[in-house]
């Protein structure tokens, strides 16, 4: 791990003997023994045969004992690892003046620990900041583009309308209620339209069905005429808010980046506009740390050398996401003065009393050696650039420095994203050297406190109260007089489902953005046949096939934007019309 320092000394023309400790800063006997042990454990792989000679020296056992104060925790998953780390940090501040820090290159683990610490009201910010895209304003600005680039698909549209910043000039309550009504009337049924025009067409059809009482779902039936009108008003406000971007997209020609970014900002302001908005108060989308960063970003896009770069409207979302991918927001609120979350680089020269080294899995710490997409190893060597493996050496040096703290906790998770993980090579080397010395790694590096068990107690239910299975007995007057065959099967297997549906009138909502299936196809065919037989109740006309196909095409027109309809259903409907005629 000291290769970088050795090369620095060689560049100075000095030897190791020329380095002296500052007065009063030299390591104690125990600290020197620990550093010697760690240097031996992390020696180059080609020289690990020297471990056998090291094990025969008299100092080896004393060096192994110098690891007292270092403990190791292997959690089943990232959630348990974060919970255990948060407990360690929380316990640290019980002692006045004691400082503690989590050091990890895994930013997700850092955010998990910060969230766990908030259970005790402890605000600790990750030194790397929070990704801008994961802030409220960052997610909102991304949803504005997401709805446009998917041509206002149901999921993306409703995600935008239900975002906390979305107001569209309304109060919070009316805005959410209108969005819910729009969802029930348009998207919680067979909606296969596209664009804001498709939503308006579907809403008009739903308005007529609601007025005629043909909507079946009980939740939709409870909507009033005012709710339907409010949904239409919300859609109109959304259409007006998107005009700066839809006007550019309508021409299908590349536009300057400055115009696209300005339109993006105007659309976001219009969607986030509050009912009580004042000219003296900045729009909420630009407020707070994340909002100020967003405002600065759009200002830079307008003032930089890029504004005249011309882009198609469909290309702008990817460019925008690429620009904000590396942006991080740092909180300006008061943070705890004795708890910290650092990356390995930020932790250099820091000396907290307790250090937790988290995320010690291969691929995370150390990270995989990657030369990058532009220069391979040969090119980097020819240009005099450091190899990717040198970064691993720097990470090993950081680890050795951090392991010099009085108390150190090494943590890792056995699984990540449901897949088994491999312990960090450094963790394996330390344990392997301890085993070569005949020492038990768990015995040498454990403080015997069950952090994982304690962390599990936070969410554990102490006493479970058993309850009986539901046995409803509704009055005879409320019981159904007839049941279908499928209801009989349900009655035998799950009688409570019959009670919930037939007595309580509870029905699940249709899925959002459901794919077209056999039910819709059968409905369209029956509607076409009903219309056709109504027009020609007697003898079939000579061009019956063409007339029936025209009726089917008319019914499919509002659904034609869906690729499955266009590619598969239309040809099948034409063959059905020919067969029927």
URNOR-V706403 format. One record per residue. PHI is phi as a letter, one per 20 degrees, with the letter a starting at -180 (999 if undefined). PSI is psi in degrees with one decimal (NA if undefined). D_FIRST is the distance of its C-alpha to the first C-alpha in Angstrom with 2 decimals. Layout:
PHI&PSI&D_FIRST  PHI&PSI&D_FIRST
This chain:
999&-21.4&0.00  e&13.8&3.81  f&-41.4&5.54  f&-42.0&7.36  f&-37.6&8.55  f&-40.5&9.55  f&-36.0&11.42  f&-43.7&12.96  f&-39.3&14.23  f&-37.0&15.58  f&-31.3&17.36  f&-11.1&18.89  m&26.3&19.98  d&158.6&18.57  d&174.2&16.75  f&-31.0&14.50  f&-20.7&17.86  f&-5.6&19.11  e&126.2&16.95  c&149.1&19.10  f&146.0&19.07  f&153.3&21.66  g&124.5&24.78  m&3.9&24.64  d&6.1&21.02  f&154.2&19.45  f&149.9&17.94  f&172.6&20.50  g&-41.2&20.57  f&-42.9&19.59  f&-39.7&16.65  f&-38.5&15.39  f&-39.8&16.00  f&-43.6&14.11  f&-39.5&10.90  f&-41.9&11.54  f&-44.6&12.29  f&-39.2&9.26  f&-36.9&7.05  f&-40.2&9.91  f&-32.3&10.15  d&21.8&6.90  f&160.0&7.50  g&147.1&8.87  g&-33.1&12.11  f&-14.4&14.31  d&12.9&13.62  f&-10.1&14.11  f&-19.0&17.59  f&-9.6&16.46  f&-35.7&16.53  f&-40.8&20.30  f&-37.9&20.31  f&-37.2&17.97  f&-24.8&20.45  e&-8.2&23.30  f&154.5&22.12  f&-20.9&23.87  e&-14.0&20.85  f&-44.9&19.44  f&-41.3&22.02  f&-37.1&21.55  f&-38.9&17.81  f&-38.4&18.75  f&-19.0&21.36  f&-10.8&18.99  f&-1.6&18.09  g&130.3&21.58  o&-10.1&21.55  d&125.6&19.21  c&159.5&21.42  c&134.3&21.20  c&126.2&23.77  d&109.0&24.60  e&153.7&27.29  f&-26.7&29.76  b&174.0&29.28  f&-33.9&27.95  f&-46.1&31.09  f&-36.4&30.67  f&-45.5&26.98  f&-39.3&28.01  f&-41.4&30.94  f&-41.7&28.94  f&-41.4&26.40  f&-35.7&29.40  f&-40.2&30.97  f&-44.2&27.95  f&-38.5&27.96  f&-39.0&31.74  f&-30.0&31.73  f&-38.7&29.38  e&0.9&31.95  f&-27.7&34.62  e&120.5&33.41  g&134.2&34.49  n&-9.9&31.81  f&139.1&28.88  d&152.0&26.39  b&150.1&24.41  b&141.2&22.26  e&126.9&21.31  d&119.9&18.02  b&143.6&18.02  e&-6.4&17.87  e&102.6&21.09  f&-29.3&23.84  f&-40.8&26.54  f&-40.7&25.19  f&-41.4&25.12  f&-36.5&28.71  f&-44.7&29.80  f&-41.1&28.60  f&-39.8&30.30  f&-38.8&33.44  f&-38.9&33.38  f&-24.5&33.12  f&-14.2&36.21  g&-32.1&38.19  d&13.2&38.12  m&22.7&38.68  e&114.1&35.13  e&113.7&34.16  c&124.7&30.41  d&137.6&29.33  f&132.8&26.20  f&-24.6&24.47  f&-7.8&24.44  n&176.9&28.20  d&132.9&30.56  g&132.8&31.21  g&-37.8&34.48  f&-19.5&35.89  e&0.9&35.74  e&168.3&37.67  f&-47.7&41.44  f&-39.6&42.25  f&-43.4&39.68  f&-37.8&41.03  f&-47.2&44.57  f&-33.9&44.13  f&-38.5&42.64  f&-33.0&45.58  g&-43.1&48.01  f&-34.8&46.76  f&-40.6&46.37  f&-39.1&50.05  f&-45.5&51.13  f&-20.9&49.11  e&11.3&50.33  l&40.8&53.89  l&52.4&54.08  f&155.8&53.34  g&-47.7&54.16  f&-48.4&50.66  f&-38.0&49.28  f&-45.1&52.51  f&-32.3&52.67  f&-38.6&48.98  f&-45.9&49.84  f&-24.7&53.13  e&5.3&51.61  f&145.2&48.67  g&-27.2&48.95  e&-14.0&49.37  f&119.5&52.16  c&-40.5&55.52  l&38.6&57.55  m&11.7&59.67  d&165.4&60.52  f&164.3&59.83  f&-49.5&57.13  g&-55.8&59.61  g&-36.4&61.87  f&-44.2&58.96  f&-37.8&57.41  f&-40.1&60.83  f&-38.5&61.76  f&-38.9&58.49  f&-41.4&59.19  f&-41.6&62.72  f&-39.6&61.53  f&-45.4&59.11  f&-39.2&61.90  f&-30.4&64.49  d&-51.3&62.48  e&-19.9&59.17  e&42.3&60.00  b&-168.8&62.44  f&84.0&62.73  d&120.0&61.34  c&20.9&60.52  f&-174.6&61.16  b&151.1&58.86  m&170.9&58.48  f&-30.5&60.10  f&-39.4&63.46  f&-37.5&62.90  f&-41.4&62.06  f&-39.9&65.24  f&-44.9&67.35  f&-36.0&66.04  f&-37.9&66.63  f&-42.0&70.19  f&-40.8&70.89  f&-33.6&69.45  f&-43.7&71.61  f&-42.1&74.72  f&-36.2&73.82  f&-41.2&73.11  f&-33.6&76.47  e&-4.9&78.21  m&25.6&76.52  e&-4.0&75.03  f&128.6&71.44  e&-36.0&70.95  f&134.0&67.81  f&-33.6&68.79  f&-40.6&65.96  f&-34.7&67.10  f&-28.4&70.71  f&-9.8&69.95  f&137.1&68.95  e&169.9&71.68  f&-33.3&73.07  f&-36.9&71.32  f&-41.3&67.96  f&-42.5&68.67  f&-39.2&69.66  f&-35.6&66.52  f&-40.8&64.38  f&-38.8&66.25  f&-41.0&65.78  f&-42.0&62.02  f&-39.6&61.87  f&-40.8&63.89  f&-38.2&61.53  f&-40.9&58.56  f&-43.6&60.37  f&-38.1&61.11  f&-34.5&57.55  e&-0.1&56.20  g&-40.1&58.74  g&-36.3&56.40  e&-39.8&54.15  f&-29.7&56.91  f&-38.4&58.97  f&-42.5&56.21  f&-26.7&55.64  f&-31.6&59.39  e&-14.5&59.62  l&34.0&56.92  c&148.4&55.87  g&142.6&52.52  c&154.2&52.30  f&147.2&50.21  g&-36.4&46.98  f&-38.8&48.42  f&-40.7&51.41  f&-44.6&49.45  f&-37.2&47.05  f&-40.2&50.03  f&-39.9&51.91  g&-45.0&48.96  f&-41.3&48.88  f&-40.1&52.68  f&-44.3&52.72  f&-42.3&50.06  f&-40.9&52.07  f&-39.0&55.27  f&-34.4&53.88  e&2.7&52.35  f&132.3&55.52  e&158.9&56.87  f&-39.0&60.53  e&24.4&60.49  g&139.5&58.38  c&148.7&59.18  f&-23.8&58.75  e&-13.3&57.23  d&127.4&54.44  f&149.4&51.66  g&147.0&51.41  f&-25.2&49.29  f&-20.5&47.04  d&13.4&45.77  e&159.7&45.42  m&176.3&42.35  f&-45.7&38.80  f&-39.1&38.68  f&-40.9&42.19  f&-37.7&41.51  f&-39.2&38.49  f&-43.3&40.79  f&-41.6&43.49  f&-38.0&41.13  f&-47.9&39.91  f&-32.7&43.49  f&-40.0&44.36  f&-37.1&41.55  f&-32.4&42.73  f&-29.1&46.15  e&-10.6&45.08  f&-175.9&42.36  f&-3.6&43.00  e&-17.2&43.02  g&-31.1&46.27  e&-2.6&48.48  f&127.2&46.44  e&135.2&48.88  c&148.3&47.93  f&152.4&49.92  g&-35.9&50.14  f&-19.3&48.40  e&-20.8&45.37  f&-42.4&44.85  g&-42.8&43.32  f&-39.3&40.41  f&-44.6&39.79  f&-45.4&39.96  f&-33.9&37.52  f&-35.5&35.06  f&-41.5&35.34  e&-4.1&34.86  g&-36.4&32.09  e&4.5&29.31  f&138.5&31.37  c&141.7&30.35  d&131.0&32.69  d&132.1&31.71  f&144.4&34.20  d&5.0&36.07  f&163.9&37.52  f&130.1&36.77  d&165.2&33.62  f&132.1&32.74  f&-10.5&31.36  c&4.3&29.12  c&139.1&27.64  b&153.2&25.07  c&116.5&23.46  c&157.9&20.43  e&166.3&18.04  g&-36.4&14.28  f&-43.7&14.97  f&-23.1&18.04  e&-7.6&16.49  f&136.8&14.35  m&1.6&16.05  e&148.8&18.33  c&66.4&19.23  f&161.4&21.49  f&-36.5&22.88  c&130.0&22.12  c&127.0&19.25  d&117.0&19.84  e&102.5&17.03  d&158.5&19.36  m&36.7&19.54  e&67.0&16.85  d&148.2&18.34  f&135.8&17.20  n&-22.3&18.15  d&-46.0&17.87  b&94.5&14.37  e&156.1&12.65  f&153.9&15.48  f&139.6&16.89  f&117.2&16.06  c&116.5&19.28  f&-11.8&20.39  n&169.1&23.22  e&-10.2&26.96  d&-39.3&27.61  c&128.4&25.39  e&-178.9&24.20  f&-39.7&21.31  f&-42.7&23.74  f&-41.6&25.10  f&-39.8&21.79  f&-41.1&20.95  f&-31.7&24.49  e&-1.3&24.24  m&17.8&21.05  e&151.7&19.24  f&149.4&15.56  f&157.6&15.31  f&-28.8&14.93  f&-23.6&11.95  f&-31.6&9.96  f&-34.3&10.61  f&-38.4&8.98  f&-39.5&5.55  f&-38.2&6.86  f&-37.9&8.17  f&-38.3&5.39  f&-41.4&4.57  f&-42.0&8.34  f&-45.8&8.84  f&-41.2&7.55  f&-41.9&9.69  f&-29.6&12.45  f&-4.2&12.61  e&-3.0&13.75  f&155.7&17.02  g&-40.0&20.16  c&126.8&20.85  c&137.8&18.63  c&123.5&20.10  e&125.5&18.31  c&150.6&20.76  b&162.5&21.43  d&136.6&24.72  f&-25.3&26.09  c&148.8&27.96  b&126.2&27.77  l&32.4&30.92  n&-0.8&32.55  d&143.3&30.11  f&146.0&27.86  d&162.8&24.12  d&129.3&21.24  g&152.1&18.74  g&143.4&15.17  g&-31.1&13.25  f&-39.3&10.97  f&-42.0&14.33  f&-39.2&15.75  f&-43.5&13.19  f&-46.2&13.72  f&-35.9&17.42  f&-41.2&17.57  f&-38.0&16.28  f&-41.4&18.74  f&-36.9&21.41  f&-27.7&20.82  e&1.0&21.48  m&20.8&24.62  d&148.2&23.68  e&116.5&24.64  g&-39.3&21.72  f&-35.7&24.37  f&-31.7&25.81  e&-27.2&22.69  c&32.4&21.31  c&140.1&24.58  e&5.7&26.84  m&18.3&29.69  e&127.7&30.80  f&73.3&32.00  f&-41.2&30.54  f&-40.8&31.31  f&-43.1&34.84  f&-40.0&35.45  f&-35.6&34.27  f&-23.7&36.73  f&-21.2&39.54  f&-34.5&39.56  d&10.6&41.21  e&138.6&43.03  e&120.5&46.83  f&-49.5&48.22  c&133.6&51.72  d&124.5&52.95  e&117.6&56.56  f&139.7&58.17  c&153.2&60.66  f&156.8&63.36  f&145.6&63.42  f&135.8&65.34  c&71.7&69.05  f&145.2&70.77  c&75.3&74.58  f&157.6&75.82  g&153.8&79.54  f&-33.3&81.65  f&-23.0&82.48  e&-8.5&78.84  f&144.4&78.20  f&146.4&78.23  e&-15.9&81.46  b&151.5&79.90  c&144.2&76.60  f&170.5&75.38  f&-42.4&74.39  f&-33.5&70.68  f&-33.5&71.26  f&-42.5&72.85  f&-41.6&69.74  f&-38.9&67.60  g&-40.3&70.08  f&-43.6&69.68  e&-35.2&65.87  b&80.0&65.12  f&-28.0&68.25  f&-28.0&66.37  f&-36.8&65.48  f&-41.0&69.23  f&-44.3&69.70  f&-38.0&66.92  e&-44.3&68.19  e&-29.8&71.96  e&-52.0&72.52  e&-11.7&69.67  l&42.3&69.51  e&127.0&65.71  c&138.1&64.27  f&146.0&60.69  f&146.1&60.07  f&151.5&59.66  f&150.7&56.09  f&131.2&54.90  l&47.1&54.97  f&144.0&56.33  f&146.5&56.63  f&132.2&60.25  c&-169.6&61.58  g&-33.5&64.85  f&-46.0&66.30  f&-40.3&66.18  f&-43.0&67.43  f&-38.0&70.36  f&-43.7&71.14  f&-41.2&71.34  f&-43.1&73.60  f&-39.8&75.90  f&-40.0&76.12  f&-44.6&76.99  f&-38.4&79.66  f&-43.3&81.08  f&-39.0&81.42  f&-46.2&82.83  f&-26.6&85.45  f&-33.8&86.43  f&-33.0&87.17  c&75.3&88.91  f&-20.9&90.41  e&-119.9&93.01  f&139.8&92.86  f&140.3&89.59  f&165.9&89.73  f&-36.5&89.41  e&42.1&86.00  g&-39.8&84.64  f&-44.9&81.35  f&-39.4&80.70  f&-42.2&81.77  f&-37.8&79.58  f&-39.1&76.62  f&-39.1&77.25  f&-42.8&77.26  f&-41.8&74.00  f&-37.3&72.43  f&-39.9&73.65  f&-30.5&72.03  e&-10.6&68.78  g&-40.7&68.62  f&-14.4&66.67  d&3.1&64.18  f&-17.7&63.92  f&-20.2&60.56  f&131.5&58.82  f&-34.0&57.65  f&-38.6&58.94  f&-49.3&62.37  f&-37.7&62.60  e&-33.7&61.38  d&-43.1&62.92  f&-41.7&65.49  g&-51.1&67.71  g&-37.6&68.47  f&-38.0&69.14  f&-37.3&71.43  f&-41.2&73.39  f&-36.9&73.93  f&-41.3&75.03  f&-40.6&77.52  f&-40.0&78.98  f&-41.8&79.29  f&-38.0&80.91  f&NA&83.38
